[in-house]
Amino acid sequence: MAHTRLDPEARRRQLIELGLKMLSCESSEQVAIDRIAEAAGISRGLLFHYFPTKRDYHVAVVRAAADHMLEVTAPDPDLPVIERLRAGLMAYVDFVAANHALYVSLVRGAAGGDDELQQIFDQTRTRIVDRVVEALAMPPGGPAAVRTVLRGWVGFVEESTLDWLGHRDLERDALVTLQEQVLLSSIETAASVGGIPAR
Amino acid sequence: MAHTRLDPEARRRQLIELGLKMLSCESSEQVAIDRIAEAAGISRGLLFHYFPTKRDYHVAVVRAAADHMLEVTAPDPDLPVIERLRAGLMAYVDFVAANHALYVSLVRGAAGGDDELQQIFDQTRTRIVDRVVEALAMPPGGPAAVRTVLRGWVGFVEESTLDWLGHRDLERDALVTLQEQVLLSSIETAASVGGIPAR
């Protein structure tokens, strides 16, 4: 590819987009810096000018992937509560289906003891929990058990979606119904267990 | 520490035990090969004789940790169904509380795109699901939705336990009750959704 002049911000964005595209079909270990640079039409050296280490680049790509996922699953405030939740889950499952490898590397093992990546994952999960609390119009700072089941439920959604991706023996809508029903019954269970109010 | 003569199998076991002990209190990135060798009273070179790379060593330690977790949570066949499940969950939560860093590195990010580690995690989750199926005397090869929720529930247990560890604002027994109730209601939901029978 011909070398194109781009301002630094645009170049950074282009490199991250390329990483996202490659991560959608192969695992992060397989994405070679050389191929990213080649696809961008720049030298390996220039890539390292934008991202000093392979890890810096990886962190930037994962952050972009998490932002992208949060964006496509953003709740539609015009929908009634339960439909808003369902629409978010549909968008999530569709995102996952369209970005299998990217998703696996987001959910599974991508952190590898890296604190910054861990933080991105935690923040993403917290954002999802906050949205559910908002969508269901739950009072903030409710019982600890509710916070605990909401975090647990995010794990449920991640794992059940991975299982579904590996088998595809359920309709997408049935998967979403499962995730939705498990959320509602989990919250009910939590309300009956209680616990010290969460901060 | 004095150099002790050990046969190869015993030496391997000793090195893995040391790794487990260190991983119980610090993340895998911080566990230095040098300190393991020093604690075992052997040279770094001899350690690499048993485990050719740091990754080989890490895989062996993670496998031992997963086996250890499965062992301490093994179901007691003398207990009635629901109590068997509850006892398994109690043992799991206690294991996690006693091995926080080890557990975090097992659940979170430890795979880092490593296929062998990924396999260990998947096998461990499959074993847990098999135990639940057995404990609840469910027919094997039931509806796909049941398999999907059971995998999802393992994610629920992992995430809710991590949340609990970070806050400790619930009684251990309340956490286990949540996990147990969410399992039962999830299975009920799955039975009503069905899906193509799992292979």
Interface residues (C-beta under 8 A of the other chain):
Chain A: S27 S28 E29 S105 R108 G109 A110 A111 G112 G113 D114 L117 Q118 F121 R125 A144 A145 R147 T148 V149 R151 G152 W153 V154 G155 F156 V157 E158 E159 S160 L162 D163 W164 H167 D169 L170 E171 A174 L175 T177 L178 Q179 Q181 V182 S185 S186 T189 A190 V193 G194 G195 I196 A198
Chain B: S27 S28 E29 S105 R108 G109 A110 A111 G112 G113 D114 L117 Q118 F121 R125 A144 A145 R147 T148 V149 R151 G152 W153 V154 G155 F156 V157 E158 E159 S160 L162 D163 W164 H167 D169 L170 E171 A174 L175 T177 L178 Q179 Q181 V182 S185 S186 T189 A190 V193 G194 G195 I196 A198
